[in-house]
Amino acid sequence: MDGKAVISDNSNSQILTVSQLNQGVARLLEQNFPLTWIAGEISNFTRAASGHWYFTLKDANAQVRAVMFRGRAQYAGFSPREGDKVEVRATVGLYAPRGDFQLNVESMRKAGIGNLYEAFLQLKARLEAEGLFDPARKRPLPVFPRTIGIVTSPQAAALRDLLTAFRRRAPHVRLILYPTAVQGEAAAAQIAAAIHNASHRAECELLIVGRGGGSLEDLWSFNDEAVARAIAACSMPVIAGIGHETDFTIADFVADLRAPTPTAAAELAATPTADWAGRLAQHAQDLGDALHRQLDDRAQALDWLSTRLQSPTAAIRQQRLRVGSLRLRLQHATGTPLSAARFGLRQLQQRLHHALPDLAARRARLAAGSTRLANIFGSQFAAARNRQAALHAQLDLLAPQRTLERGYAILQDEAGAVMRDTAQLRPPQQLTVTLAAGRATIGVSATQLLLDTGQLPPTQHGSDNSLTIRGSRKR
C-alpha cells in the first residue's frame, strides 16, 4: 500500500432521494407505532384558517410537534389553551416535505379524563346489569301535563332556556323549580336530594333534570350512582336534558326519556298549545266532515227509501194494473190452447166424417148377404138333413138288431167273446145266444162238422152229438 486512502465505489447499490428516504421512514414509523394515547402539555397552539390545529406536545424532558385536522378537531368538545394538560390519541408519522417528526392526533381529552371515563364505563356496566337501563321499565310521558318539575341550578342558562321554551310552547303549564347545584364536589348529592324531594312531594306529573353543556368534568355530577338511583326511584317520569347532543351521562340512560338539550326536553315535555289547538281544530273539522258525510248518506238513504214507500192508493192502483195484466195473460194462456184444441177437434171430426163408411149401402149389402147366407145355410141344412136320413136308413139296415130280426143270432162264450168259428166251441160249454127278442143260455155237449149244402151227409139218426138248449128268454 502507498499510504493513500482507498475509496470503494459500489455502483450496484441503490441511491435514494430525500423524498424516498422520508417516505420510507414515515412508513416505518406508521408500521411500528400504532394508534396510542400520549399525555403532555399544550404549547405553541395555533388554529389555522383551514380549521386544522397545530401545536407542540411536551413534558419536562422532551417535546414533539403535533397536528389535529379539522375533521377530528370539531369533535374534541373543547378548545385547548396554552399550558393545558391533555391526552391525545395519535399515530406517529413524519411530515415528508420538511422531514419533521410529528404526531397525527385522532382525538383529544383533558388530562385525567381517561380515569373518569373508565369509572363511567364501569358504573354504566354495573347499572345496566341491574336492569336500570331496561327499556321495559321506561314509563310513558303524560299526554297533557299540567305541572312540570325542573331540577337544575337557578343561575344555569339551562333554566332560562327551559322557561323560554315553556312560555313559547305551553304557557298554561305550571312549573316548579327544585334548585340544586349542577357542578362541583357536592353537586351530585344535591341533585339526588332534589329528585327525592320532588318524588316525595308529588306536586308535578313530570320531572326534568337538566343543565347546559360542558366538559366531562363539568357533567360528572350526573354520572353519580346516587343520582342514577334517585332517577330510577322517582315516582313520576323523568326527562334528562343534560349538555349537548353529543354528551351522554348515566342519568341519560336511567331516565325515562333522554333529550339532546334542555330546550329539547321542554319540547318533549309539553306539546305546544298551538299544536293542540290545531289538532283539536283538525279533529273538529274531521268530526264535522264525518257528520256531514253521515247526514248526506242518511239523506240519500231516506230519498231511496221514499222512492220505495208509496201511498195506499198508488199501491192499490199498481196492484189493479198488475191484476189486469195477469188476467190478460191468463186469458191468453188459457184461450190460445183452447182455440187450438177446438180447431184440432174440428179437423179430427172432418177426418172422421170422411173416414166413416156409407152405412145404408153397408146395411143393404149386409141384408143381401144375410139373405144369401140364409139361403145357403137352408139349402146346406136340407142337404145335410137328407144325407143324415140316408145314412140313418143305411145304418138302420146295417144295425145288428135288424140282422137279428131277420133270423140271425149272436153266440158268445162264457168270457163274452163272439163265436165266429166252430173251432171256438169246446164242449161241454155254456154259450149265450142273443136273438132279436132276447137272450138265452145254451149248453154245447158235442159238435158236428157240416159241409157245404151239396156235401152234407144225410142226417144220421142215433148220433151221439146232440144240441141241448136250456135257458130262458131275456129281453
C-alpha positions in Angstrom: 0.0 0.0 0.0 1.3 3.5 -0.8 -0.5 5.2 2.1 -3.2 6.7 0.1 -6.9 6.3 1.2 -8.8 3.8 -0.8 -12.4 4.8 -1.7 -14.6 2.0 -2.8 -17.4 2.8 -5.2 -20.2 0.2 -5.3 -22.0 1.1 -8.5 -24.6 -1.6 -7.8 -26.0 -0.1 -4.6 -29.3 1.9 -4.8 -29.2 5.6 -4.4 -32.3 7.1 -2.6 -33.7 10.6 -3.0 -34.6 12.7 0.1 -38.3 12.2 -0.7 -37.9 8.4 -0.9 -36.0 8.4 2.4 -38.6 10.4 4.2 -41.4 8.4 2.8 -39.6 5.1 3.9 -39.1 6.5 7.4 -42.8 7.6 7.6 -43.9 4.1 6.6 -41.6 2.5 9.2 -43.0 4.8 11.9 -46.6 4.1 11.0 -46.0 0.4 11.0 -44.1 0.2 14.3 -46.1 2.8 16.3 -49.9 2.0 16.1 -52.6 4.4 17.4 -51.9 5.1 21.1 -52.6 7.5 23.9 -49.9 10.1 24.7 -50.0 12.6 27.6 -48.4 16.0 27.6 -48.8 19.8 27.8 -50.1 22.0 25.1 -47.5 24.6 23.8 -47.4 26.9 20.7 -51.0 26.2 19.9 -52.2 27.6 16.5 -55.6 27.3 14.9 -55.2 27.7 11.1 -57.7 29.3 8.8 -58.4 25.9 7.4 -59.6 24.7 10.8 -56.6 22.5 11.5 -54.8 22.6 14.9 -51.0 22.8 15.1 -49.3 22.6 18.5 -46.4 21.1 20.4 -46.9 18.4 23.0 -44.2 18.4 25.6 -43.2 17.2 29.1 -40.3 18.1 31.3 -37.7 16.4 29.2 -38.9 16.3 25.5 -41.3 17.7 23.0 -42.9 16.7 19.7 -44.8 18.5 17.0 -48.5 17.5 16.6 -51.3 18.2 14.1 -55.1 17.7 14.5 -57.0 18.1 11.3 -60.3 19.9 11.2 -62.4 16.8 10.7 -61.1 15.5 14.0 -60.8 18.8 15.9 -64.5 19.6 15.6 -65.3 16.6 17.9 -62.8 17.5 20.6 -65.5 19.2 22.7 -63.3 22.0 23.9 -60.7 24.4 22.5 -57.2 23.7 24.1 -55.2 26.6 25.5 -51.6 27.2 26.2 -50.4 25.1 29.1 -53.4 22.7 29.2 -52.6 19.2 30.3 -54.1 16.9 27.6 -54.1 13.3 26.5 -54.1 12.7 22.7 -54.8 9.5 20.7 -52.4 9.7 17.8 -50.3 7.9 15.3 -46.5 8.6 14.9 -45.5 9.9 11.5 -43.2 12.1 9.5 -44.0 15.2 7.5 -42.1 14.3 4.4 -41.7 17.8 2.8 -39.7 19.1 5.8 -38.6 15.8 7.4 -40.3 16.8 10.7 -41.2 14.1 13.1 -44.8 14.7 14.3 -48.0 13.2 15.8 -51.2 12.9 13.8 -53.9 13.3 16.5 -57.2 11.5 16.1 -58.8 12.6 19.4 -58.0 14.8 22.4 -59.2 15.0 26.0 -58.1 16.8 29.1 -55.6 15.0 31.3 -57.3 12.8 33.9 -60.4 12.3 31.8 -59.2 8.8 31.0 -59.7 7.7 34.6 -63.1 9.4 34.7 -64.1 7.6 31.5 -63.1 4.3 32.9 -65.1 4.9 36.0 -68.0 6.0 33.8 -67.9 2.7 31.9 -67.7 0.6 35.0 -70.7 2.3 36.6 -72.6 2.1 33.4 -72.0 -1.7 33.0 -73.0 -2.3 36.7 -76.2 -0.4 36.5 -77.1 -1.9 33.1 -76.6 -5.4 34.6 -79.1 -4.4 37.4 -81.7 -3.5 34.7 -81.8 0.2 35.4 -81.4 0.9 31.6 -84.0 -1.7 30.6 -86.5 -0.2 28.1 -89.3 -2.3 29.7 -89.1 -0.1 32.8 -89.3 3.1 31.0 -92.6 5.0 31.7 -94.6 6.8 29.1 -94.8 10.6 29.4 -98.2 12.1 30.3 -100.0 13.5 27.3 -101.4 16.6 29.0 -99.1 17.5 31.9 -100.4 20.5 33.9 -97.5 20.7 36.3 -93.8 20.0 35.5 -90.9 20.0 37.9 -87.4 21.2 37.0 -84.2 20.1 38.8 -81.4 22.4 37.9 -79.5 25.5 39.1 -81.3 28.8 39.4 -78.3 30.5 37.8 -77.9 28.0 35.0 -78.5 29.0 31.4 -80.4 25.8 31.0 -83.2 27.2 33.3 -83.6 30.2 31.1 -83.8 28.0 28.0 -86.5 25.9 29.7 -88.6 28.8 30.8 -88.3 30.4 27.4 -89.4 27.2 25.7 -92.3 26.7 28.0 -93.6 30.3 27.7 -93.4 29.9 23.9 -94.9 26.5 23.6 -97.1 25.8 26.6 -97.8 28.9 28.8 -100.6 27.1 30.5 -98.2 24.6 32.2 -97.3 25.3 35.8 -93.5 25.0 36.5 -91.9 24.1 39.9 -88.2 24.5 40.4 -86.2 22.2 42.7 -83.0 24.2 42.9 -79.6 22.4 43.2 -76.0 22.9 42.2 -75.2 21.2 38.9 -71.4 21.3 39.1 -68.8 20.8 41.9 -68.0 18.2 44.5 -71.3 18.5 46.4 -73.5 18.8 43.2 -74.2 15.0 42.9 -75.6 14.8 46.4 -77.8 17.9 46.0 -79.1 16.7 42.6 -80.1 13.3 44.2 -81.7 15.1 47.1 -83.7 17.4 44.8 -85.0 14.4 42.8 -86.0 12.7 46.0 -87.8 15.8 47.2 -89.8 16.2 44.0 -90.7 12.5 44.1 -91.8 12.7 47.8 -93.9 15.9 47.3 -95.6 14.5 44.2 -96.6 18.1 43.1 -95.9 17.5 39.4 -96.7 15.0 36.8 -93.4 15.1 35.0 -89.8 15.9 36.1 -87.0 17.4 34.0 -83.4 17.0 35.2 -81.1 19.3 33.2 -78.1 21.6 32.7 -76.2 23.2 29.9 -73.2 21.8 28.1 -69.7 21.4 29.4 -66.7 19.2 29.7 -66.7 15.7 31.1 -65.7 17.1 34.5 -68.5 19.7 34.3 -71.1 17.0 33.7 -69.6 14.4 36.1 -72.2 15.1 38.8 -74.8 13.4 36.5 -72.6 10.3 36.3 -73.0 9.7 40.0 -74.6 6.5 41.2 -76.8 8.3 43.8 -78.3 10.5 41.0 -78.9 7.5 38.8 -80.7 5.6 41.6 -82.7 8.7 42.5 -84.0 9.0 39.0 -84.9 5.2 38.8 -86.8 5.5 42.1 -88.7 8.7 41.2 -92.5 8.4 41.4 -93.1 10.3 38.1 -91.5 10.0 34.7 -88.1 11.8 34.3 -86.7 13.5 31.2 -82.9 14.0 31.2 -81.8 17.2 29.3 -78.1 17.4 30.0 -75.4 19.0 28.0 -75.3 19.0 24.2 -76.4 16.4 21.7 -73.0 14.6 21.8 -72.9 14.4 25.6 -74.1 11.2 27.3 -74.3 10.7 31.1 -75.5 7.9 33.3 -78.6 10.0 34.0 -79.5 9.9 30.3 -79.5 6.1 30.3 -81.6 5.8 33.5 -84.2 8.5 32.7 -87.5 7.5 31.0 -86.6 9.8 28.1 -83.3 11.5 27.0 -83.4 14.9 25.4 -80.4 16.2 23.5 -80.6 19.6 25.1 -82.6 21.3 27.9 -84.7 23.1 25.2 -85.5 19.8 23.6 -86.5 18.5 27.0 -89.1 21.3 27.2 -90.3 20.5 23.7 -90.7 16.8 24.6 -92.4 17.5 27.9 -95.2 19.7 26.6 -96.8 19.9 23.2 -97.3 23.5 22.1 -100.8 24.9 22.8 -101.0 25.9 19.2 -100.3 22.3 18.1 -103.1 21.1 20.5 -105.4 23.8 19.2 -104.5 22.9 15.6 -105.1 19.2 16.4 -108.4 20.0 18.1 -109.4 22.1 15.2 -108.4 19.4 12.8 -110.3 16.8 14.8 -113.3 19.1 14.9 -113.0 19.5 11.2 -112.8 15.8 10.8 -115.8 15.3 13.0 -117.7 17.9 11.1 -116.8 16.3 7.8 -117.7 12.9 9.1 -121.0 14.2 10.5 -121.8 15.8 7.2 -120.9 12.7 5.3 -123.2 10.7 7.6 -126.0 13.2 7.1 -125.5 13.1 3.4 -125.6 9.3 3.5 -128.7 9.3 5.6 -130.3 11.8 3.3 -129.6 9.6 0.3 -130.9 6.6 2.1 -134.0 8.5 3.1 -134.5 9.5 -0.6 -134.1 6.0 -1.7 -136.5 4.7 0.9 -139.0 7.4 0.0 -139.0 6.2 -3.6 -139.8 2.7 -2.4 -142.5 4.0 0.0 -145.9 4.5 -1.9 -149.3 5.7 -0.8 -152.0 3.0 -0.4 -154.0 4.5 -3.4 -150.9 4.2 -5.6 -150.2 0.8 -4.3 -153.8 -0.3 -5.0 -153.7 1.2 -8.4 -150.5 -0.6 -9.1 -151.9 -3.9 -7.9 -155.1 -3.4 -10.1 -152.9 -2.9 -13.1 -150.9 -6.0 -12.2 -154.2 -8.0 -11.7 -155.4 -6.7 -15.1 -152.1 -7.7 -16.7 -152.3 -11.1 -15.1 -155.9 -11.6 -16.2 -155.0 -10.8 -19.8 -152.0 -13.2 -19.5 -154.3 -15.9 -18.0 -156.9 -15.4 -20.7 -154.2 -15.6 -23.4 -152.7 -18.6 -21.7 -156.0 -20.5 -21.5 -157.7 -19.2 -24.6 -154.9 -20.0 -27.0 -154.7 -23.7 -26.1 -158.5 -24.0 -26.1 -158.8 -22.4 -29.5 -156.1 -24.7 -30.8 -157.8 -27.7 -29.2 -161.1 -26.7 -30.8 -159.5 -26.3 -34.2 -157.9 -29.7 -33.8 -161.2 -31.2 -32.8 -162.9 -29.8 -35.9 -160.1 -31.2 -38.0 -160.5 -34.6 -36.4 -164.3 -34.5 -36.9 -163.8 -33.7 -40.5 -161.3 -36.6 -40.9 -163.7 -38.9 -39.0 -166.6 -37.8 -41.2 -164.6 -38.5 -44.3 -163.3 -41.8 -42.9 -166.9 -43.1 -41.9 -168.4 -45.7 -44.3 -171.8 -45.5 -46.1 -174.0 -47.2 -43.6 -177.1 -47.5 -45.8 -175.1 -49.2 -48.6 -173.4 -51.4 -46.0 -176.7 -52.2 -44.4 -178.2 -53.1 -47.9 -175.1 -55.3 -48.6 -175.4 -56.8 -45.2 -179.1 -57.6 -45.7 -178.4 -59.1 -49.1 -175.5 -61.1 -47.6 -177.7 -62.3 -44.8 -180.4 -63.4 -47.2 -177.8 -65.2 -49.3 -176.3 -66.8 -46.2 -179.7 -67.9 -45.0 -180.5 -69.4 -48.4 -177.1 -71.1 -48.5 -177.4 -72.3 -44.9 -181.0 -73.6 -45.6 -180.0 -75.5 -48.7 -177.0 -76.9 -47.0 -179.1 -77.8 -43.9 -181.7 -79.6 -46.1 -179.0 -81.4 -48.0 -177.3 -82.4 -44.7 -180.7 -83.5 -43.4 -181.3 -85.6 -46.4 -177.8 -87.1 -46.1 -178.4 -87.8 -42.5 -181.7 -89.6 -43.3 -180.0 -91.6 -45.9 -177.2 -92.5 -43.6 -179.7 -93.3 -40.9 -181.6 -95.6 -43.2 -178.3 -97.3 -44.2 -177.3 -97.5 -40.6 -180.7 -98.9 -39.7 -180.3 -101.6 -42.4 -176.8 -102.5 -41.1 -177.8 -102.4 -37.4 -177.3 -105.8 -35.6 -180.9 -105.7 -34.4 -182.2 -105.7 -37.9 -179.9 -108.7 -38.7 -181.2 -110.5 -35.6 -184.8 -109.7 -36.7 -184.1 -111.4 -40.0 -183.4 -114.6 -38.0 -179.7 -114.4 -37.1 -178.3 -114.9 -33.6 -175.1 -114.0 -31.8 -173.2 -116.6 -29.8 -170.9 -115.6 -27.0 -168.8 -117.8 -24.8 -168.6 -117.5 -21.1 -166.0 -114.8 -21.4 -168.3 -112.7 -23.7 -166.2 -113.4 -26.8 -168.3 -113.7 -30.0 -168.2 -117.1 -31.5 -167.4 -116.9 -35.2 -166.0 -120.4 -35.9 -166.9 -123.8 -34.8 -163.3 -124.3 -33.8 -164.0 -122.0 -30.9 -166.5 -124.5 -29.5 -165.2 -126.6 -26.6 -167.9 -128.9 -25.4 -169.1 -129.1 -22.8 -169.6 -125.4 -22.9 -172.1 -122.7 -21.9 -172.9 -120.2 -24.6 -175.0 -117.1 -24.6 -177.3 -116.6 -27.6 -178.5 -113.2 -28.4 -181.7 -113.1 -30.5 -183.9 -110.3 -31.8 -186.3 -110.7 -28.9 -183.9 -111.6 -26.1 -181.0 -113.8 -24.8 -180.7 -117.4 -23.8 -178.1 -119.7 -22.4 -177.4 -123.0 -24.2 -175.1 -125.8 -23.4 -172.9 -127.5 -26.1 -172.3 -131.1 -25.3 -171.0 -132.1 -28.8 -170.2 -130.6 -32.2 -170.8 -131.8 -35.7 -168.8 -130.7 -38.7 -171.1 -129.5 -41.5 -170.0 -129.3 -45.0 -171.4 -127.3 -47.9 -175.0 -127.8 -48.7 -174.3 -130.2 -51.5 -171.9 -132.2 -49.5 -173.8 -132.5 -46.3 -174.4 -136.2 -45.4 -177.9 -137.4 -44.6 -179.0 -137.0 -41.1 -177.9 -139.9 -39.1 -180.3 -140.7 -36.5 -178.9 -142.1 -33.4 -175.8 -139.9 -33.4 -174.1 -139.2 -30.1 -174.0 -135.5 -30.7 -177.0 -133.7 -29.5 -177.8 -130.0 -29.0 -179.5 -129.3 -25.8 -180.9 -125.8 -25.4 -181.7 -124.8 -21.9 -182.4 -121.3 -20.9 -184.9 -118.5 -20.6 -186.0 -115.7 -22.8 -184.5 -112.4 -22.0 -185.4 -109.0 -23.1 
